[in-house]
Amino acid sequence: MDLSIFAILVQDGVTSGAIYALLALAFVLVFSVTRVIFLAQGEFVAYGALSLAAIQNHQAPLTASMLVALGVLTFLVEMGRTLLQPELRLHAGRTGAVYAVKYLLFPLAVFAAARLLAPLDLPQLVQVPLALLIVVPMGPMIYRLAYEPLVEASTLVLLIVSVGVHFTMVGLGLVMFGPEGWATTAFSDARLEVPLGAEQLVISGQSLWVVAIAALLIAALYVYFTHTLPGKALRATAVNRLGAQLVGIGATLAGRLAFTLAAALGALSGILVGPITTLNYASGFHIGLRGFISAIVGGLASFPVAALGTLLVGMLESFTAFWASEYKEVLVFTLILPVLLWRSLVGGGHVEEEEEE
Amino acid sequence: MSIVLEIKDLHARYGKVEALHGANLKVGKGQIVTVIGPNGAGKSTLLAAIMGALPITGTATGVVSYLGHNLTGLAVEKRQVRGMCLVPEKRELFTTMSVLDNLILGAYSRKRAGERHYLDQLDTVYQLFPRLKERSGQAAGTLSGGERQMVAVGRALMSKPQLIMLDEPSLGLAPRITKEMFHIISELRKTGVATLLIEQNARAALQIADYAYVLETGNITLEGPAEKLANDPSVIETYLGLNKKHDPPAQPCLSAGATDPQNRPE
């Protein structure tokens, strides 16, 4: 292997590492706040990228219809719960109006916008927010429908629900996007040529975009979690759920917020990788799994360690693709074994520490 | 005197085991009411049932009426928003977050309600517990037991509660700090807050309380003004200790209880 190949592999590893970092953050966030291992995280990657691809092909993405359907379902569930409880029924009119705006009007508005705007030639600066607007609100709605009724359930039950949500979303993805793969337009075609000894190293503009946006998002999330009250409230729920309830932070509110952020991170990751990789309805899961492995490396608890884990996974993937491409997947997923072994050996002390409090 | 909290025929059960067999209790505005009783009598269950914070296996039936509203079926956070606050026995602090963040989160519901000066209690809390100001940047999990208790009480006060429920505030504290804590609790009464205090340290609790209940194996067996209970022979024998029988129940007991190492809680 010469220096230029090495540099290209590093560039590849860092780029995919940045994407996995975003997904790992989403996994850690959702798990620590709600105890849900959100397997469908990857589907948001696919939905984000494929919705954007549809918009770029001048079609209104079918995800917009799915958003309306989810909205109607959520509205019915919320209204049913309101009307069944006598104390809540007193204010049924007012809460009903709020729900109607949130779950009926808003999705319909997004649907109409997608229908009207998609046939036009839009700048990317409009296409991307439109795709996000369609996909991100699905996060809290899915939480409301699938997980909120099970707020007190065990992690295992929540995991099984996640498997169900994952398969449902993959199936709907096949219906909405078809089996073909799509790629989206790159954010920039610029190429940076860096002289490297005798040869030239080419850095693609898209890679720079990916790394820059991921770094920016991570920095923004850091500020959100350490300097704003809603961010601190989410962290508080992750640290101590009962304590959070005692100061008035509802578990369901925190859960919806966590799922909104996770959906946004997933959809954005999809939009970022869209131009680099061709994605189809099922490929979100593979990308999501790598984010999951990275999060496991961080013990599903620590953000900085999870971010380091992603770089490791990204690098391992790009180098094994070069040396032993047929074992690429195997090697990446094997990484989980030593990590779990180490965690189970060191983990005993960790549990005791928690119980002490 | 207006009634802040009134519970009627409150039952609580964990699975098939009933831990509380129909408790009745009232707390008035600016009043300190204490519930004393031995380990396992259902004291913590009583508070958790009032707050709606029973563990998943637990269910409560009966009426919990707060400022005239029936709270049945409301979630913990909805009760907290209405001005009830529970300082649980396990404190339930945000251990990896700083002391200041813990206190700020105590005022979370006020911020959400749109109050602009939602942190206005911070100075009061720092005045009550100057120690917390010194440690404001430190992670709550690194504090000593006494300091953690201060954070828990301080966090509760940040929400400007109308009813504060304290579960064993003296648990695991050194006698001197216990004395300080009880002094602060009796000071709180002046701000008009109603206090429901659960204590194993019956002597100290009866000293500062206005009214007291004795809870034994899930039943309230005795109730009355705190002074009267402090002189009740059966209470003296069971909770205050035989050797103190001839002491006058007022001031000397607190100082004795606070300095006597045998009286150290737990």
Interface residues (C-beta under 8 A of the other chain):
Chain A: Q85 E87 E152 L229 K232 A233 R235 A236 V239 N240 L242 G243 A244 Q245 L246 V247 G248 I249 G250 A251 L253 E357
Chain B: M51 A53 I56 G73 L74 A75 V76 E77 K78 Q80 V81 C85 L86 P88 K90 R91 E92 L93 F94 T95 T96 M97 D101 I104 L105 G106 Y108 S109 K111 R112 G141 R155 S159
